[in-house]
Amino acid sequence: MRPLILIAGLFAGLVQAAEPISIDVHRDANCGCCTAWITHLQDNGFSVNDHVESDMSAVKQRLGVPPRLASCHTGVIDGKFVEGHVPAVDILKLRQQPDLLGVAVPGMPTGSPGMEMGDRKDAYQVIGLDQQGNERVLTNYPGN
C-alpha cells in the first residue's frame, strides 16, 4: 500500500507544478458575471490577464465573434476567441482543435460557469466556429 501513496504524492506534485495557462479576458467594468467566470478560470489553473473595455462590441468584431454567438465577455487564448461562459474544460479542448477560430456559449445560461444561481441549471451548448464559418456543437450541457 505504501508505494501507491508515494506514487499518488508524486503525481499530485507534478500536477501542482504545471505552469498556468494564460488567457486574456475582455469585459465591461460593470459586469459581475464576468468576474465570476474569471474566478472559474483561475480555480481551474488559468492565469487571467483582465482587460476592462469601454466598447465590447468593437472587441468582439475585431476578434471575429459572430453576433449570433455573442455573450457578455470575450477571452482570447492561442489567438482564438472564447465567447461567454465557456467551461474551462472546453477551453482546453479548443486548444487541441487547430481548425477552430473559437468557441462560444451564446447568451448567459443559468448554471454555466460564472452564472451559478442556486440549483437551477439551464441546458446549453458549447459551439465551435471553424475557419469556413461553420458552427458545430462541441459539448452539450443538460439542464435540470
Backbone bond lengths (Angstrom), bond angles and torsions (degrees), N, CA, C in turn:
res aa  C-N    CA-C-N  psi(-1)  N-CA   C-N-CA  omega(-1)  CA-C   N-CA-C  phi
1 M - - - 1.452 - - 1.522 110.96 -
2 R 1.326 117.92 -32.26 1.458 122.23 -177.37 1.538 112.60 -62.08
3 P 1.361 120.76 -42.89 1.463 119.95 178.69 1.533 112.48 -59.30
4 L 1.316 116.70 -34.19 1.456 120.06 178.29 1.520 111.36 -63.65
5 I 1.315 116.46 -40.29 1.464 120.98 179.18 1.525 109.59 -64.21
6 L 1.327 116.84 -42.19 1.464 120.58 179.03 1.522 111.51 -63.76
7 I 1.318 117.13 -43.45 1.465 121.13 178.47 1.517 110.29 -63.60
8 A 1.330 117.41 -44.09 1.467 120.75 178.89 1.524 110.88 -61.95
9 G 1.334 116.81 -40.76 1.459 120.44 178.62 1.512 112.07 -65.52
10 L 1.332 117.04 -40.92 1.458 121.51 177.55 1.517 110.83 -62.92
11 F 1.328 116.75 -44.77 1.464 121.44 178.97 1.522 110.88 -61.30
12 A 1.324 117.66 -44.14 1.466 121.12 179.13 1.520 110.50 -60.47
13 G 1.342 117.24 -39.73 1.458 120.76 178.18 1.513 112.04 -64.46
14 L 1.326 117.45 -38.14 1.463 120.96 178.28 1.520 111.32 -66.88
15 V 1.330 116.77 -39.90 1.459 120.83 179.26 1.527 110.01 -63.99
16 Q 1.328 116.82 -43.47 1.452 120.28 -179.63 1.518 111.52 -67.50
17 A 1.333 118.20 -28.53 1.454 121.48 -177.36 1.527 112.20 -79.08
18 A 1.315 118.06 -11.94 1.460 120.95 -179.47 1.521 110.05 -59.18
19 E 1.313 114.50 138.20 1.461 120.09 -179.65 1.525 110.14 -74.31
20 P 1.336 118.23 137.95 1.459 120.18 179.73 1.532 111.12 -63.30
21 I 1.305 115.50 148.74 1.458 122.34 177.35 1.523 107.79 -88.42
22 S 1.304 116.45 127.61 1.462 121.26 -177.11 1.532 111.28 -85.98
23 I 1.330 115.98 134.99 1.465 122.95 176.37 1.525 108.57 -139.12
24 D 1.321 116.29 138.92 1.466 121.89 173.38 1.518 107.98 -93.06
25 V 1.320 116.72 135.56 1.464 121.19 177.05 1.522 108.15 -123.75
26 H 1.340 115.15 124.79 1.463 122.83 176.70 1.522 107.42 -104.51
27 R 1.355 115.87 129.01 1.457 119.82 -175.77 1.514 110.72 -151.33
28 D 1.325 114.59 163.01 1.456 122.39 173.82 1.525 108.19 -80.91
29 A 1.314 116.83 144.36 1.475 121.46 -177.27 1.525 112.82 -62.46
30 N 1.313 118.46 -26.26 1.459 122.12 -173.63 1.523 114.10 -97.06
31 C 1.314 117.50 13.32 1.466 120.34 -174.82 1.525 110.92 -99.93
32 G 1.325 117.16 114.80 1.458 122.21 178.79 1.519 113.34 -76.31
33 C 1.331 116.90 -35.46 1.468 118.56 -178.20 1.526 110.68 -70.37
34 C 1.318 117.24 -26.10 1.465 120.16 177.82 1.523 110.35 -65.29
35 T 1.320 116.78 -43.36 1.466 119.32 178.67 1.525 110.67 -69.08
36 A 1.327 118.04 -31.32 1.468 120.99 176.05 1.533 109.99 -66.81
37 W 1.341 118.11 -37.54 1.468 121.55 177.28 1.531 109.97 -67.53
38 I 1.324 116.87 -39.10 1.471 120.86 176.43 1.530 109.60 -59.54
39 T 1.322 117.40 -42.69 1.462 120.99 177.43 1.530 110.67 -60.87
40 H 1.343 117.30 -41.73 1.471 121.82 176.32 1.529 110.09 -57.33
41 L 1.318 116.59 -44.84 1.466 119.93 -179.84 1.529 110.72 -63.64
42 Q 1.320 116.50 -46.80 1.468 120.64 -179.82 1.525 111.21 -62.17
43 D 1.324 117.19 -39.27 1.460 121.60 177.90 1.528 112.15 -64.76
44 N 1.330 116.03 -18.74 1.463 121.54 -179.06 1.528 112.36 -109.10
45 G 1.337 116.84 23.39 1.460 121.09 170.37 1.514 116.54 90.01
46 F 1.321 118.29 8.81 1.466 120.36 178.38 1.525 110.33 -90.31
47 S 1.313 115.44 146.29 1.457 122.72 170.47 1.531 106.00 -100.87
48 V 1.334 117.17 118.52 1.465 121.71 -171.75 1.525 111.02 -103.70
49 N 1.330 114.49 127.24 1.460 121.86 170.31 1.529 106.25 -98.22
50 D 1.317 115.99 106.42 1.464 123.23 -172.46 1.531 110.22 -88.98
51 H 1.339 115.92 121.79 1.463 122.07 179.55 1.525 109.23 -117.26
52 V 1.313 117.63 112.27 1.456 121.87 176.85 1.529 107.21 -84.42
53 E 1.327 115.86 126.45 1.468 122.19 -173.50 1.525 110.93 -117.52
54 S 1.320 116.23 150.32 1.463 120.85 175.80 1.529 111.97 -95.72
55 D 1.350 117.84 -17.24 1.463 121.62 -178.17 1.528 109.66 -138.83
56 M 1.325 115.71 85.89 1.463 120.17 -178.37 1.525 112.55 -67.15
57 S 1.318 117.89 -29.21 1.475 119.78 177.82 1.523 110.61 -61.21
58 A 1.312 116.76 -41.51 1.464 120.90 179.01 1.531 110.83 -66.17
59 V 1.320 116.98 -38.36 1.471 121.26 178.34 1.522 109.28 -62.49
60 K 1.329 117.09 -48.29 1.465 121.37 -178.53 1.531 110.74 -62.04
61 Q 1.316 116.72 -41.92 1.460 120.66 179.17 1.526 110.35 -63.44
62 R 1.314 117.33 -44.56 1.469 122.17 -179.98 1.530 111.43 -62.08
63 L 1.330 117.01 -34.88 1.464 121.37 -177.76 1.529 113.64 -88.90
64 G 1.342 117.41 -3.99 1.460 120.90 176.30 1.514 115.09 82.53
65 V 1.333 117.22 26.01 1.459 120.42 177.96 1.533 108.86 -82.63
66 P 1.331 118.32 116.95 1.460 120.13 178.01 1.531 111.02 -65.25
67 P 1.333 118.14 140.86 1.468 120.76 -179.33 1.528 113.69 -54.16
68 R 1.325 118.44 -33.35 1.470 120.96 -178.33 1.533 112.04 -68.80
69 L 1.339 117.81 -16.87 1.465 121.49 179.24 1.532 112.64 -103.23
70 A 1.322 116.86 4.29 1.470 121.22 -171.19 1.525 113.81 -68.88
71 S 1.320 113.31 152.02 1.453 124.38 173.59 1.521 106.86 -141.26
72 C 1.327 117.39 -151.83 1.467 118.82 -173.92 1.524 114.05 -92.62
73 H 1.314 119.83 -33.55 1.462 121.44 -177.73 1.522 109.12 -128.19
74 T 1.331 115.43 162.47 1.454 121.11 -177.61 1.522 109.64 -135.95
75 G 1.315 115.66 125.19 1.454 121.26 174.64 1.512 110.28 -100.32
76 V 1.317 115.46 162.31 1.466 121.73 175.15 1.526 107.43 -137.10
77 I 1.334 114.83 125.64 1.455 121.25 176.88 1.524 108.31 -139.05
78 D 1.308 116.40 130.39 1.475 121.91 -179.11 1.524 111.36 53.92
79 G 1.328 118.15 32.68 1.463 121.96 179.97 1.517 114.32 78.40
80 K 1.331 118.16 5.54 1.467 122.69 -179.10 1.521 109.64 -110.05
81 F 1.345 116.31 148.47 1.465 118.99 179.51 1.519 111.59 -85.39
82 V 1.330 114.42 149.80 1.466 123.81 174.73 1.522 104.64 -129.53
83 E 1.315 116.47 101.24 1.462 121.88 -171.65 1.521 111.62 -99.72
84 G 1.321 115.43 122.25 1.456 120.79 173.83 1.515 113.89 82.36
85 H 1.319 115.07 -155.87 1.460 123.28 -169.84 1.530 112.56 -86.22
86 V 1.327 115.55 57.71 1.462 122.11 -179.61 1.534 108.88 -77.22
87 P 1.337 117.53 127.97 1.466 119.75 176.72 1.539 111.29 -62.94
88 A 1.323 115.80 148.71 1.467 121.94 -178.41 1.530 111.58 -55.21
89 V 1.319 117.79 -39.71 1.465 120.86 -178.73 1.531 111.05 -61.32
90 D 1.322 118.05 -33.75 1.465 120.81 179.61 1.525 111.58 -77.04
91 I 1.315 117.40 -25.63 1.471 120.49 174.14 1.525 108.56 -67.90
92 L 1.323 117.08 -39.41 1.462 120.35 176.72 1.526 110.86 -63.70
93 K 1.338 117.24 -37.91 1.472 121.17 176.89 1.527 110.47 -63.98
94 L 1.337 117.03 -39.65 1.468 121.43 179.03 1.519 110.41 -57.62
95 R 1.306 117.31 -40.77 1.462 121.57 -177.80 1.531 111.66 -62.63
96 Q 1.328 118.25 -19.59 1.463 122.40 -178.25 1.525 112.53 -98.69
97 Q 1.338 117.49 7.74 1.460 120.72 -176.56 1.529 109.81 -125.15
98 P 1.327 117.03 88.77 1.459 120.93 -175.16 1.536 114.39 -64.41
99 D 1.330 117.60 -18.66 1.461 120.42 -179.55 1.528 113.24 -77.54
100 L 1.339 118.19 -10.72 1.461 121.01 -176.32 1.527 111.92 -95.13
101 L 1.337 114.70 140.80 1.464 121.79 173.83 1.520 110.72 -84.40
102 G 1.338 115.58 -25.11 1.450 119.82 -179.14 1.510 111.56 174.54
103 V 1.348 114.03 179.62 1.462 122.00 177.28 1.517 108.85 -132.95
104 A 1.329 115.06 157.61 1.460 119.70 -178.29 1.512 111.67 -149.70
105 V 1.327 113.74 148.61 1.457 122.90 164.32 1.525 103.80 -117.04
106 P 1.340 116.59 96.67 1.465 119.44 -177.41 1.529 111.95 -62.29
107 G 1.316 115.13 149.02 1.458 120.40 179.05 1.510 110.72 71.97
108 M 1.304 115.17 -154.57 1.460 121.14 -178.12 1.531 109.24 -139.23
109 P 1.343 117.78 70.54 1.468 119.81 -175.16 1.526 113.02 -66.21
110 T 1.300 115.79 132.25 1.459 122.00 176.90 1.521 109.37 -62.46
111 G 1.322 115.78 133.21 1.457 121.46 179.88 1.513 113.63 97.96
112 S 1.340 117.82 -13.93 1.460 120.20 175.01 1.531 108.39 -75.60
113 P 1.340 118.72 161.37 1.469 120.21 -177.99 1.535 112.18 -54.94
114 G 1.320 115.22 125.07 1.460 120.92 -177.58 1.521 113.16 93.65
115 M 1.322 116.64 -11.67 1.469 122.09 -179.50 1.528 111.60 -120.26
116 E 1.324 115.96 26.56 1.459 120.09 179.43 1.528 109.47 -71.24
117 M 1.328 115.21 125.96 1.463 121.44 179.92 1.523 108.35 -141.29
118 G 1.306 116.76 87.33 1.452 120.15 -178.53 1.517 111.01 71.59
119 D 1.327 115.20 -146.39 1.466 120.70 -176.83 1.521 113.28 -90.33
120 R 1.317 118.21 -8.93 1.466 120.92 -176.41 1.524 111.13 -71.04
121 K 1.347 114.61 134.91 1.461 121.35 175.00 1.517 108.63 -137.15
122 D 1.324 115.45 119.51 1.464 120.37 174.37 1.527 109.03 -82.80
123 A 1.314 116.85 148.84 1.460 120.56 172.98 1.528 107.94 -69.99
124 Y 1.332 115.51 141.94 1.461 119.39 175.89 1.517 109.56 -154.11
125 Q 1.331 114.85 167.07 1.456 121.25 -179.60 1.526 109.89 -125.36
126 V 1.324 114.70 149.28 1.457 121.43 168.48 1.528 105.31 -98.99
127 I 1.323 115.22 121.31 1.464 121.24 -174.09 1.521 109.49 -111.08
128 G 1.325 115.63 130.66 1.457 121.78 175.66 1.513 110.16 -97.03
129 L 1.322 116.67 145.16 1.462 122.93 177.57 1.518 108.05 -117.69
130 D 1.358 116.37 122.16 1.460 118.61 -179.11 1.529 111.05 -92.05
131 Q 1.315 115.92 178.01 1.459 121.86 -174.00 1.522 113.73 -68.01
132 Q 1.326 117.30 -16.88 1.466 121.30 176.61 1.526 111.78 -92.33
133 G 1.322 117.52 1.34 1.459 121.91 -179.51 1.512 113.88 86.49
134 N 1.325 116.65 9.21 1.465 121.07 178.10 1.523 110.29 -83.47
135 E 1.327 114.71 141.64 1.463 120.74 178.01 1.515 109.51 -104.43
136 R 1.323 114.92 145.84 1.467 119.48 172.81 1.526 108.67 -145.72
137 V 1.314 114.55 144.73 1.457 120.76 179.62 1.523 108.02 -76.53
138 L 1.336 115.55 124.75 1.461 120.96 178.09 1.523 111.15 -94.18
139 T 1.336 116.39 -38.77 1.459 121.01 -179.14 1.512 109.38 -146.95
140 N 1.333 115.90 138.07 1.470 122.64 172.25 1.525 108.14 -105.78
141 Y 1.318 116.63 128.14 1.458 121.71 174.93 1.538 107.33 -111.36
142 P 1.338 116.73 118.79 1.463 119.60 -178.18 1.530 111.92 -74.96
143 G 1.287 115.15 154.32 1.468 121.30 174.02 1.520 109.31 -90.18
144 N 1.330 114.39 -175.44 1.466 117.74 175.68 1.512 110.26 -129.64
